[in-house]
């Protein structure tokens, strides 16, 4: 789930929502599971937020790597300014 397609974000949140609805329905049928299922709500929500953050980060236009490393001098080349 790493890319720039909006569909990926919709799939993440759609899946999370369906999973949360399933957990809620299970909790309605068996109320004794409330204490066990409560951390699952946070886990699903946290996972969706994490994938959303990755999606937003992938869409960022900022250069996170700095200058282009392909233009750096090679180790076998003499350093700039060095006299032969």
C-alpha positions as CSV (number, residue, x, y, z in Angstrom):
1,X,0.0,0.0,0.0
2,X,2.6,2.5,-1.0
3,X,1.9,4.8,-3.9
4,X,0.1,7.8,-5.2
5,X,-3.2,6.3,-6.3
6,X,-6.3,7.6,-4.5
7,X,-7.9,4.2,-4.8
8,X,-5.3,2.8,-2.4
9,X,-6.4,5.2,0.3
10,X,-10.0,4.4,-0.3
11,X,-9.3,0.7,0.0
12,X,-7.5,1.2,3.3
13,X,-10.3,3.2,4.8
14,X,-13.1,1.0,3.3
15,X,-11.5,-2.2,4.6
16,X,-10.9,-0.6,8.0
17,X,-14.6,0.6,8.1
18,X,-15.9,-2.9,7.2
19,X,-13.7,-4.5,9.8
20,X,-14.8,-2.0,12.5
21,X,-18.5,-2.7,11.6
22,X,-17.8,-6.4,11.9
23,X,-16.2,-5.9,15.3
24,X,-19.2,-3.7,16.4
25,X,-21.7,-6.3,15.3
26,X,-19.8,-9.0,17.1
27,X,-19.8,-6.9,20.2
28,X,-23.5,-6.4,20.0
29,X,-24.1,-10.1,19.8
30,X,-21.6,-11.0,22.6
31,X,-21.3,-8.0,25.0
32,X,-18.9,-9.8,27.2
33,X,-16.2,-9.4,24.6
34,X,-16.2,-5.6,24.9
35,X,-13.0,-5.5,27.0
36,X,-11.2,-7.8,24.5
37,X,-12.4,-6.0,21.4
38,X,-11.7,-2.4,22.6
39,X,-8.0,-2.6,21.7
40,X,-8.9,-4.0,18.3
41,X,-10.7,-0.8,17.5
42,X,-7.6,1.2,18.3
43,X,-5.4,-1.3,16.3
44,X,-7.6,-1.0,13.2
45,X,-7.8,2.8,13.5
46,X,-4.1,3.1,14.0
47,X,-3.3,0.9,11.0
48,X,-5.5,3.0,8.8
49,X,-3.9,6.2,10.1
50,X,-0.4,4.7,9.5
51,X,-1.2,3.8,5.9
52,X,-2.8,7.2,5.3
53,X,0.4,8.9,6.6
54,X,2.4,6.7,4.2
55,X,0.1,7.7,1.3
56,X,0.4,11.4,2.2
57,X,4.2,11.1,2.5
58,X,4.4,9.4,-0.9
59,X,2.5,12.3,-2.4
60,X,4.7,15.0,-1.0
61,X,6.6,17.0,-3.5
62,X,9.5,17.8,-1.3
63,X,12.9,16.3,-2.0
64,X,13.6,14.1,1.0
65,X,16.9,12.8,-0.3
66,X,18.7,16.0,-0.9
67,X,20.8,16.5,-4.1
68,X,20.9,13.9,-6.8
69,X,23.5,11.3,-5.8
70,X,24.1,10.3,-9.5
71,X,25.9,13.6,-10.0
72,X,28.3,13.1,-7.1
73,X,31.9,12.5,-8.0
74,X,33.1,8.9,-8.1
75,X,35.6,7.6,-5.6
76,X,38.0,6.7,-8.4
77,X,37.9,10.3,-9.7
78,X,40.3,12.8,-8.1
79,X,38.5,15.2,-5.8
80,X,37.5,18.6,-7.2
81,X,40.3,21.1,-6.7
82,X,43.0,18.5,-6.3
83,X,46.0,19.0,-8.5
84,X,47.5,16.2,-10.5
